[in-house]
């Protein structure tokens, strides 16, 4: 029977820019991505998303806009990854490199 892992992903987007983090360790090391991770016991999905964003970028937010949810599994694995995706346009603080990620702000159209 497959198991399920509850995860979050936060995309920090501003007009013509997106903030991404380069994973420095663990799953996805060496890849650019949004900010997020596992939902801990006793946490809501939104609380986890805010915590992960703060831990990985030092940014804090009051509100998140949920924009999607995807469930998938890797070939040969039995664990279902259940990812809740949020968009943030307004935040407090300046992004800083952390132990787990360094960041980069990219222009987009």
Secondary structure per residue as TSV (DSSP state, phi and psi in degrees):
chain	resnum	aa	ss	phi	psi
A	1	X	-	360.0	130.8
A	2	X	-	-67.3	146.7
A	3	X	E	-100.5	166.6
A	4	X	E	-128.9	142.1
A	5	X	E	-120.5	125.5
A	6	X	E	-90.3	124.1
A	7	X	E	-133.0	163.8
A	8	X	E	-126.9	156.4
A	9	X	E	-143.9	124.0
A	10	X	E	-114.8	126.1
A	11	X	E	-105.5	119.4
A	12	X	E	-94.9	110.7
A	13	X	E	-126.5	133.8
A	14	X	E	-130.5	166.1
A	15	X	T	-51.3	121.0
A	16	X	T	66.9	11.2
A	17	X	E	-142.1	149.6
A	18	X	E	-136.6	139.1
A	19	X	E	-99.4	125.4
A	20	X	E	-122.9	156.9
A	21	X	E	-118.2	139.2
A	22	X	E	-93.2	117.5
A	23	X	E	-65.6	128.0
A	24	X	-	-101.2	-10.3
A	25	X	S	-160.6	165.8
A	26	X	S	71.2	-161.4
A	27	X	T	-57.1	128.6
A	28	X	T	83.6	13.5
A	29	X	T	-52.7	137.3
A	30	X	T	82.7	3.5
A	31	X	-	-115.1	147.6
A	32	X	E	-86.1	139.9
A	33	X	E	-160.2	176.8
A	34	X	-	-74.5	-163.8
A	35	X	B	-114.3	134.8
A	36	X	-	169.8	-174.2
A	37	X	-	170.7	-155.0
A	38	X	B	-76.3	145.2
A	39	X	-	-84.9	124.4
A	40	X	-	-86.6	158.0
A	41	X	T	-55.5	132.3
A	42	X	T	86.6	-4.9
A	43	X	-	-97.8	145.7
A	44	X	-	-80.0	165.4
A	45	X	H	-61.8	-42.2
A	46	X	H	-66.4	-41.1
A	47	X	H	-60.3	-41.9
A	48	X	H	-63.7	-42.0
A	49	X	H	-62.4	-44.0
A	50	X	H	-64.3	-43.3
A	51	X	H	-62.8	-47.1
A	52	X	H	-63.0	-40.9
A	53	X	H	-60.1	-44.4
A	54	X	H	-66.2	-43.7
A	55	X	H	-64.6	-37.2
A	56	X	H	-92.6	-17.5
A	57	X	H	-134.8	-11.8
A	58	X	-	71.7	4.1
A	59	X	-	-80.4	145.6
A	60	X	B	-119.6	150.6
A	61	X	-	-136.7	151.6
A	62	X	S	-91.8	-40.1
A	63	X	-	-131.7	150.8
A	64	X	-	-123.9	146.7
A	65	X	E	-108.6	109.5
A	66	X	E	-72.2	123.9
A	67	X	E	-115.3	-6.1
A	68	X	E	177.2	174.0
A	69	X	E	-151.3	131.4
A	70	X	E	-127.6	144.5
A	71	X	E	-122.9	130.9
A	72	X	E	-155.4	168.2
A	73	X	-	-139.1	152.2
A	74	X	-	-82.9	147.2
A	75	X	T	-55.4	131.0
A	76	X	T	85.3	-3.0
A	77	X	-	-107.4	154.5
A	78	X	-	-106.1	-5.2
A	79	X	E	-86.3	128.4
A	80	X	E	-89.5	126.7
A	81	X	E	-96.2	120.1
A	82	X	E	-110.0	99.3
A	83	X	E	-105.9	123.1
A	84	X	E	-99.0	124.9
A	85	X	E	-109.4	131.5
A	86	X	E	-124.4	153.3
A	87	X	E	-118.1	138.0
A	88	X	E	-127.9	130.7
A	89	X	S	-112.8	-26.4
A	90	X	-	-120.5	131.1
A	91	X	-	-149.0	167.2
A	92	X	B	-110.4	141.6
A	93	X	S	98.4	178.1
A	94	X	-	-116.9	136.2
A	95	X	-	-63.4	141.4
A	96	X	-	-134.7	149.6
A	97	X	-	-64.5	138.8
A	98	X	-	-121.0	178.7
A	99	X	S	-59.6	-34.6
A	100	X	S	-94.5	-22.7
A	101	X	E	-148.8	148.6
A	102	X	E	-112.5	157.1
A	103	X	E	-115.7	165.1
A	104	X	E	-153.4	134.1
A	105	X	E	-98.4	124.1
A	106	X	E	-116.1	142.9
A	107	X	E	-76.2	144.7
A	108	X	-	-142.8	164.8
A	109	X	-	-122.0	360.0
